[in-house]
């Protein structure tokens, strides 16, 4: 229990016993006691956002594995070669920018023409 949870353990209507605390209900009870229904809604919203974010990360991980490890390797390896060529052009332009402080438009044109192919 946090400090607010300890303070609420002595009040009878919101008494937090060991079972409720062990179940992780202390934040919900503290927020509902201090902020009312709005506090309970905020906690549910945070929980929903955390679950959604975790699910999104899992989906991105699976799609990256499928794309880079399976599709680029076995199904369409020509795309991997094209991507490597674009990466080389991009890194060359970044190096030009670091040394000269600007990127000449002539070095941007090859990248743009490759991107629209």
N, C-alpha and C positions, 0 to 999 in steps of 0.2 A: 504494500500500500504506500501511496505517496502521502504527503502532508495533508492534503485535502481529504484523502480517503481515511486517514487516521482521525481527522476532526469529525468526520461524519459517522464514525463507528460508535460514537456515544449518543447520537441522536436516534431515538427509537424508530420513527417512521422510515428512515433511510439507513437503518443499521446494516453494516456490511460485515457478514460473518466470514469465517475462514473458507467455507465452501464457495461463496460468491466471489471472494477475492481470488481464490485459486482458479476459478473459472474465467477470470479476466473481466469480470463485470464491474470492477472498481471505476475505471474511466467513465463508463456509461452512467453509473449511478451518480458520480460526482458531477458530471456535466448536466444531467437532468435535474439534479438538486440545485445547482448554482444558476444555470441558464434556462431551466425549464424545458419545454418541448423543443425550443430552438437549439438547445445544447445537444439533445438527443439526435435531432436531425443533422447537426454538424458532424457528430460522431459517425452516424450512418453514411453521410456523404464522404467522409474521409475513408471509411472502410471500403465503400464502393470504388472510390478512385484508386485505392491501393490495389484492389483485386483487378480492376480494369488495366492498370499499368502493368501488373505482373503478367496478365494474359497477353497483353500487347507485346511484351518483351519475348514471351515464349513463341508467339506467332512469328515475330521477326527472326528469331533464332532458327526456327525450322525452315522458313522460307530462304534464309541465307544459305543454310546447309544444302537445301535442294537446288538452289541456283548455282552456287559456286562449286560444290562437290559433285553434283550429278549432271546438271544440265550443261554447264560449261565443259566438263570433262568428257562426257560420253555422248550426249545428244547433239550438241552444236558447238564443237570446239573452235569453229571459225570466229565466233563472237569473242572468245577469250583472246585470240590474236588481235582482233580489232581493239579490244579494250586495252591491251598492253601497248598498242601503238598510240592510242589516245593518251594513255598515262605518260608515255615517253615525251610526247609533245607538251603536255601540261607541265611536267617537271622541268623541261627545258625552258619554258616561259617563266616559271617561278625562279629558276636560276638566273635568267636574264634580268628579272625584276630585282633580285637581290644585289646583283653586281652593278647595274646601271641606275636603279631607282625608278625605272619606268619600263613599260612593255611596249615596244614599237608595234604599230598596227599591222605591220607585215608579218609579225610572228603570231598574231591572233588569227589571221586569215586561214592558215592551214588547219588549225583546230576547229574553227567554225565550219569549214568545208567538210571536214571529217565527221562532225557531229550531225550534219544534215543529210549525209549519204543514206 
